[in-house]
């Protein structure tokens, strides 16, 4: 079971994990043991996630999200299978928590009188500089 927040928990059967051989350096240990983890989570098939959260997850622009709506996470940083498993689950948890955050609504504000004056002064100063670049008049 993966606890996302006080109201959202994902049961273990909804998360599929496959253990594969890791890539890279490590000598004989890498060649013999399957320590890397492929984590699969199907957003559409999940009964634990509310509908609004599913929509937000599907709209994310993340390389770990497949076009079919599955989250695929590969973890192979550690030599330990258990540590890679925990790292993959933590990545999934962070991804869902990120999608669950509420965006603050922007409150439109008017520019102050002083900022308008500063902007206009800067424009006139730039205009004066450009005017001085011309040919001198006699």
C-alpha positions as CSV (number, residue, x, y, z in Angstrom):
1,X,0.0,0.0,0.0
2,X,1.3,3.4,-1.0
3,X,0.1,6.4,1.1
4,X,-0.1,9.6,-1.0
5,X,-2.0,11.9,1.4
6,X,-4.4,11.6,4.3
7,X,-7.2,10.8,1.9
8,X,-5.5,9.0,-1.0
9,X,-3.9,5.6,-0.7
10,X,-3.0,3.2,-3.5
11,X,-3.4,-0.5,-2.8
12,X,-0.5,-2.8,-3.7
13,X,-2.4,-4.8,-6.4
14,X,-2.7,-1.6,-8.5
15,X,1.1,-1.2,-8.7
16,X,2.9,-3.7,-10.9
17,X,6.6,-4.2,-10.5
18,X,9.0,-6.2,-12.6
19,X,12.6,-6.8,-11.5
20,X,15.2,-6.7,-14.3
21,X,18.9,-6.7,-14.6
22,X,20.5,-3.3,-14.2
23,X,22.6,-1.6,-16.8
24,X,26.0,-0.1,-16.4
25,X,29.1,-0.8,-14.2
26,X,29.0,-3.3,-11.3
27,X,30.9,-6.3,-12.5
28,X,29.6,-9.8,-12.0
29,X,26.9,-8.7,-9.5
30,X,25.1,-6.8,-12.3
31,X,25.2,-9.7,-14.6
32,X,23.8,-12.2,-12.1
33,X,21.1,-10.4,-10.2
34,X,17.9,-8.6,-11.1
35,X,18.2,-5.5,-9.0
36,X,16.6,-2.8,-11.3
37,X,12.9,-2.2,-11.0
38,X,10.3,-1.4,-13.6
39,X,7.2,0.1,-11.9
40,X,3.9,0.2,-13.9
41,X,0.8,2.1,-12.7
42,X,-2.3,2.3,-14.9
43,X,-4.1,5.6,-14.3
44,X,-7.3,4.6,-16.1
45,X,-7.7,1.3,-14.2
46,X,-7.0,2.7,-10.8
47,X,-9.9,2.7,-8.4
48,X,-8.0,4.5,-5.6
49,X,-7.5,7.8,-7.4
50,X,-10.4,10.3,-7.7
51,X,-11.5,11.4,-11.2
52,X,-10.0,14.9,-11.0
53,X,-6.6,13.5,-10.0
54,X,-6.7,11.1,-12.9
55,X,-7.3,13.9,-15.3
56,X,-4.5,16.0,-13.9
57,X,-2.1,13.1,-14.1
58,X,-3.0,12.4,-17.7
59,X,-2.3,16.1,-18.6
60,X,1.2,16.0,-17.1
61,X,4.0,16.5,-19.5
62,X,6.3,13.8,-18.2
63,X,8.5,11.3,-20.1
64,X,7.4,8.6,-17.6
65,X,3.8,8.8,-18.7
66,X,2.9,6.7,-21.8
67,X,0.3,7.7,-24.4
68,X,-1.9,4.9,-23.2
69,X,-2.1,6.4,-19.7
70,X,0.4,4.2,-17.8
71,X,3.1,5.5,-15.6
72,X,6.4,3.7,-16.2
73,X,9.2,4.3,-13.7
74,X,12.6,2.6,-13.9
75,X,14.9,2.6,-10.9
76,X,18.4,1.2,-11.0
77,X,20.5,3.6,-8.9
78,X,21.2,1.2,-6.1
79,X,22.8,-2.3,-6.0
80,X,19.9,-3.4,-3.7
81,X,16.6,-4.5,-5.2
82,X,14.7,-3.3,-2.1
83,X,16.3,0.2,-2.3
84,X,15.4,0.5,-6.0
85,X,11.8,-0.6,-5.2
86,X,11.5,2.1,-2.5
87,X,13.0,4.7,-4.9
88,X,10.5,3.8,-7.6
89,X,7.6,4.0,-5.2
90,X,8.8,7.4,-3.9
91,X,9.0,8.7,-7.5
92,X,5.4,7.5,-8.1
93,X,4.3,9.2,-4.8
94,X,6.0,12.5,-5.8
95,X,4.5,12.4,-9.2
96,X,0.9,12.0,-7.8
97,X,1.5,14.6,-5.1
98,X,2.7,17.1,-7.7
99,X,-0.5,16.5,-9.7
100,X,-2.6,16.9,-6.6
101,X,-1.3,20.4,-5.8
102,X,-3.7,23.2,-6.2
103,X,-2.5,26.0,-8.5
104,X,-2.9,29.4,-6.9
105,X,-5.2,31.7,-8.9
106,X,-3.4,34.9,-10.0
107,X,-4.9,38.1,-8.8
108,X,-4.6,40.8,-11.5
109,X,-3.2,44.0,-10.1
110,X,-2.9,47.5,-11.6
111,X,0.5,49.1,-12.0
112,X,1.2,51.9,-9.5
113,X,1.4,55.5,-10.6
114,X,5.1,55.6,-9.7
115,X,5.8,52.5,-11.8
116,X,4.0,54.1,-14.8
117,X,6.1,57.2,-14.4
118,X,9.3,55.3,-14.2
119,X,8.4,53.4,-17.4
120,X,7.6,56.6,-19.2
121,X,10.8,58.2,-18.0
122,X,12.8,55.2,-19.2
123,X,11.1,55.5,-22.6
124,X,11.8,59.1,-23.1
125,X,15.4,58.6,-22.0
126,X,15.9,55.8,-24.6
127,X,14.3,58.1,-27.2
128,X,16.8,60.9,-26.3
129,X,19.7,58.5,-26.7
130,X,18.5,57.4,-30.1
131,X,17.9,61.0,-31.2
132,X,21.6,61.8,-30.3
133,X,22.7,59.0,-32.7
134,X,21.6,61.0,-35.7
135,X,23.7,63.4,-37.8
136,X,24.4,66.7,-36.1
137,X,22.5,69.8,-37.3
138,X,24.3,73.1,-37.8
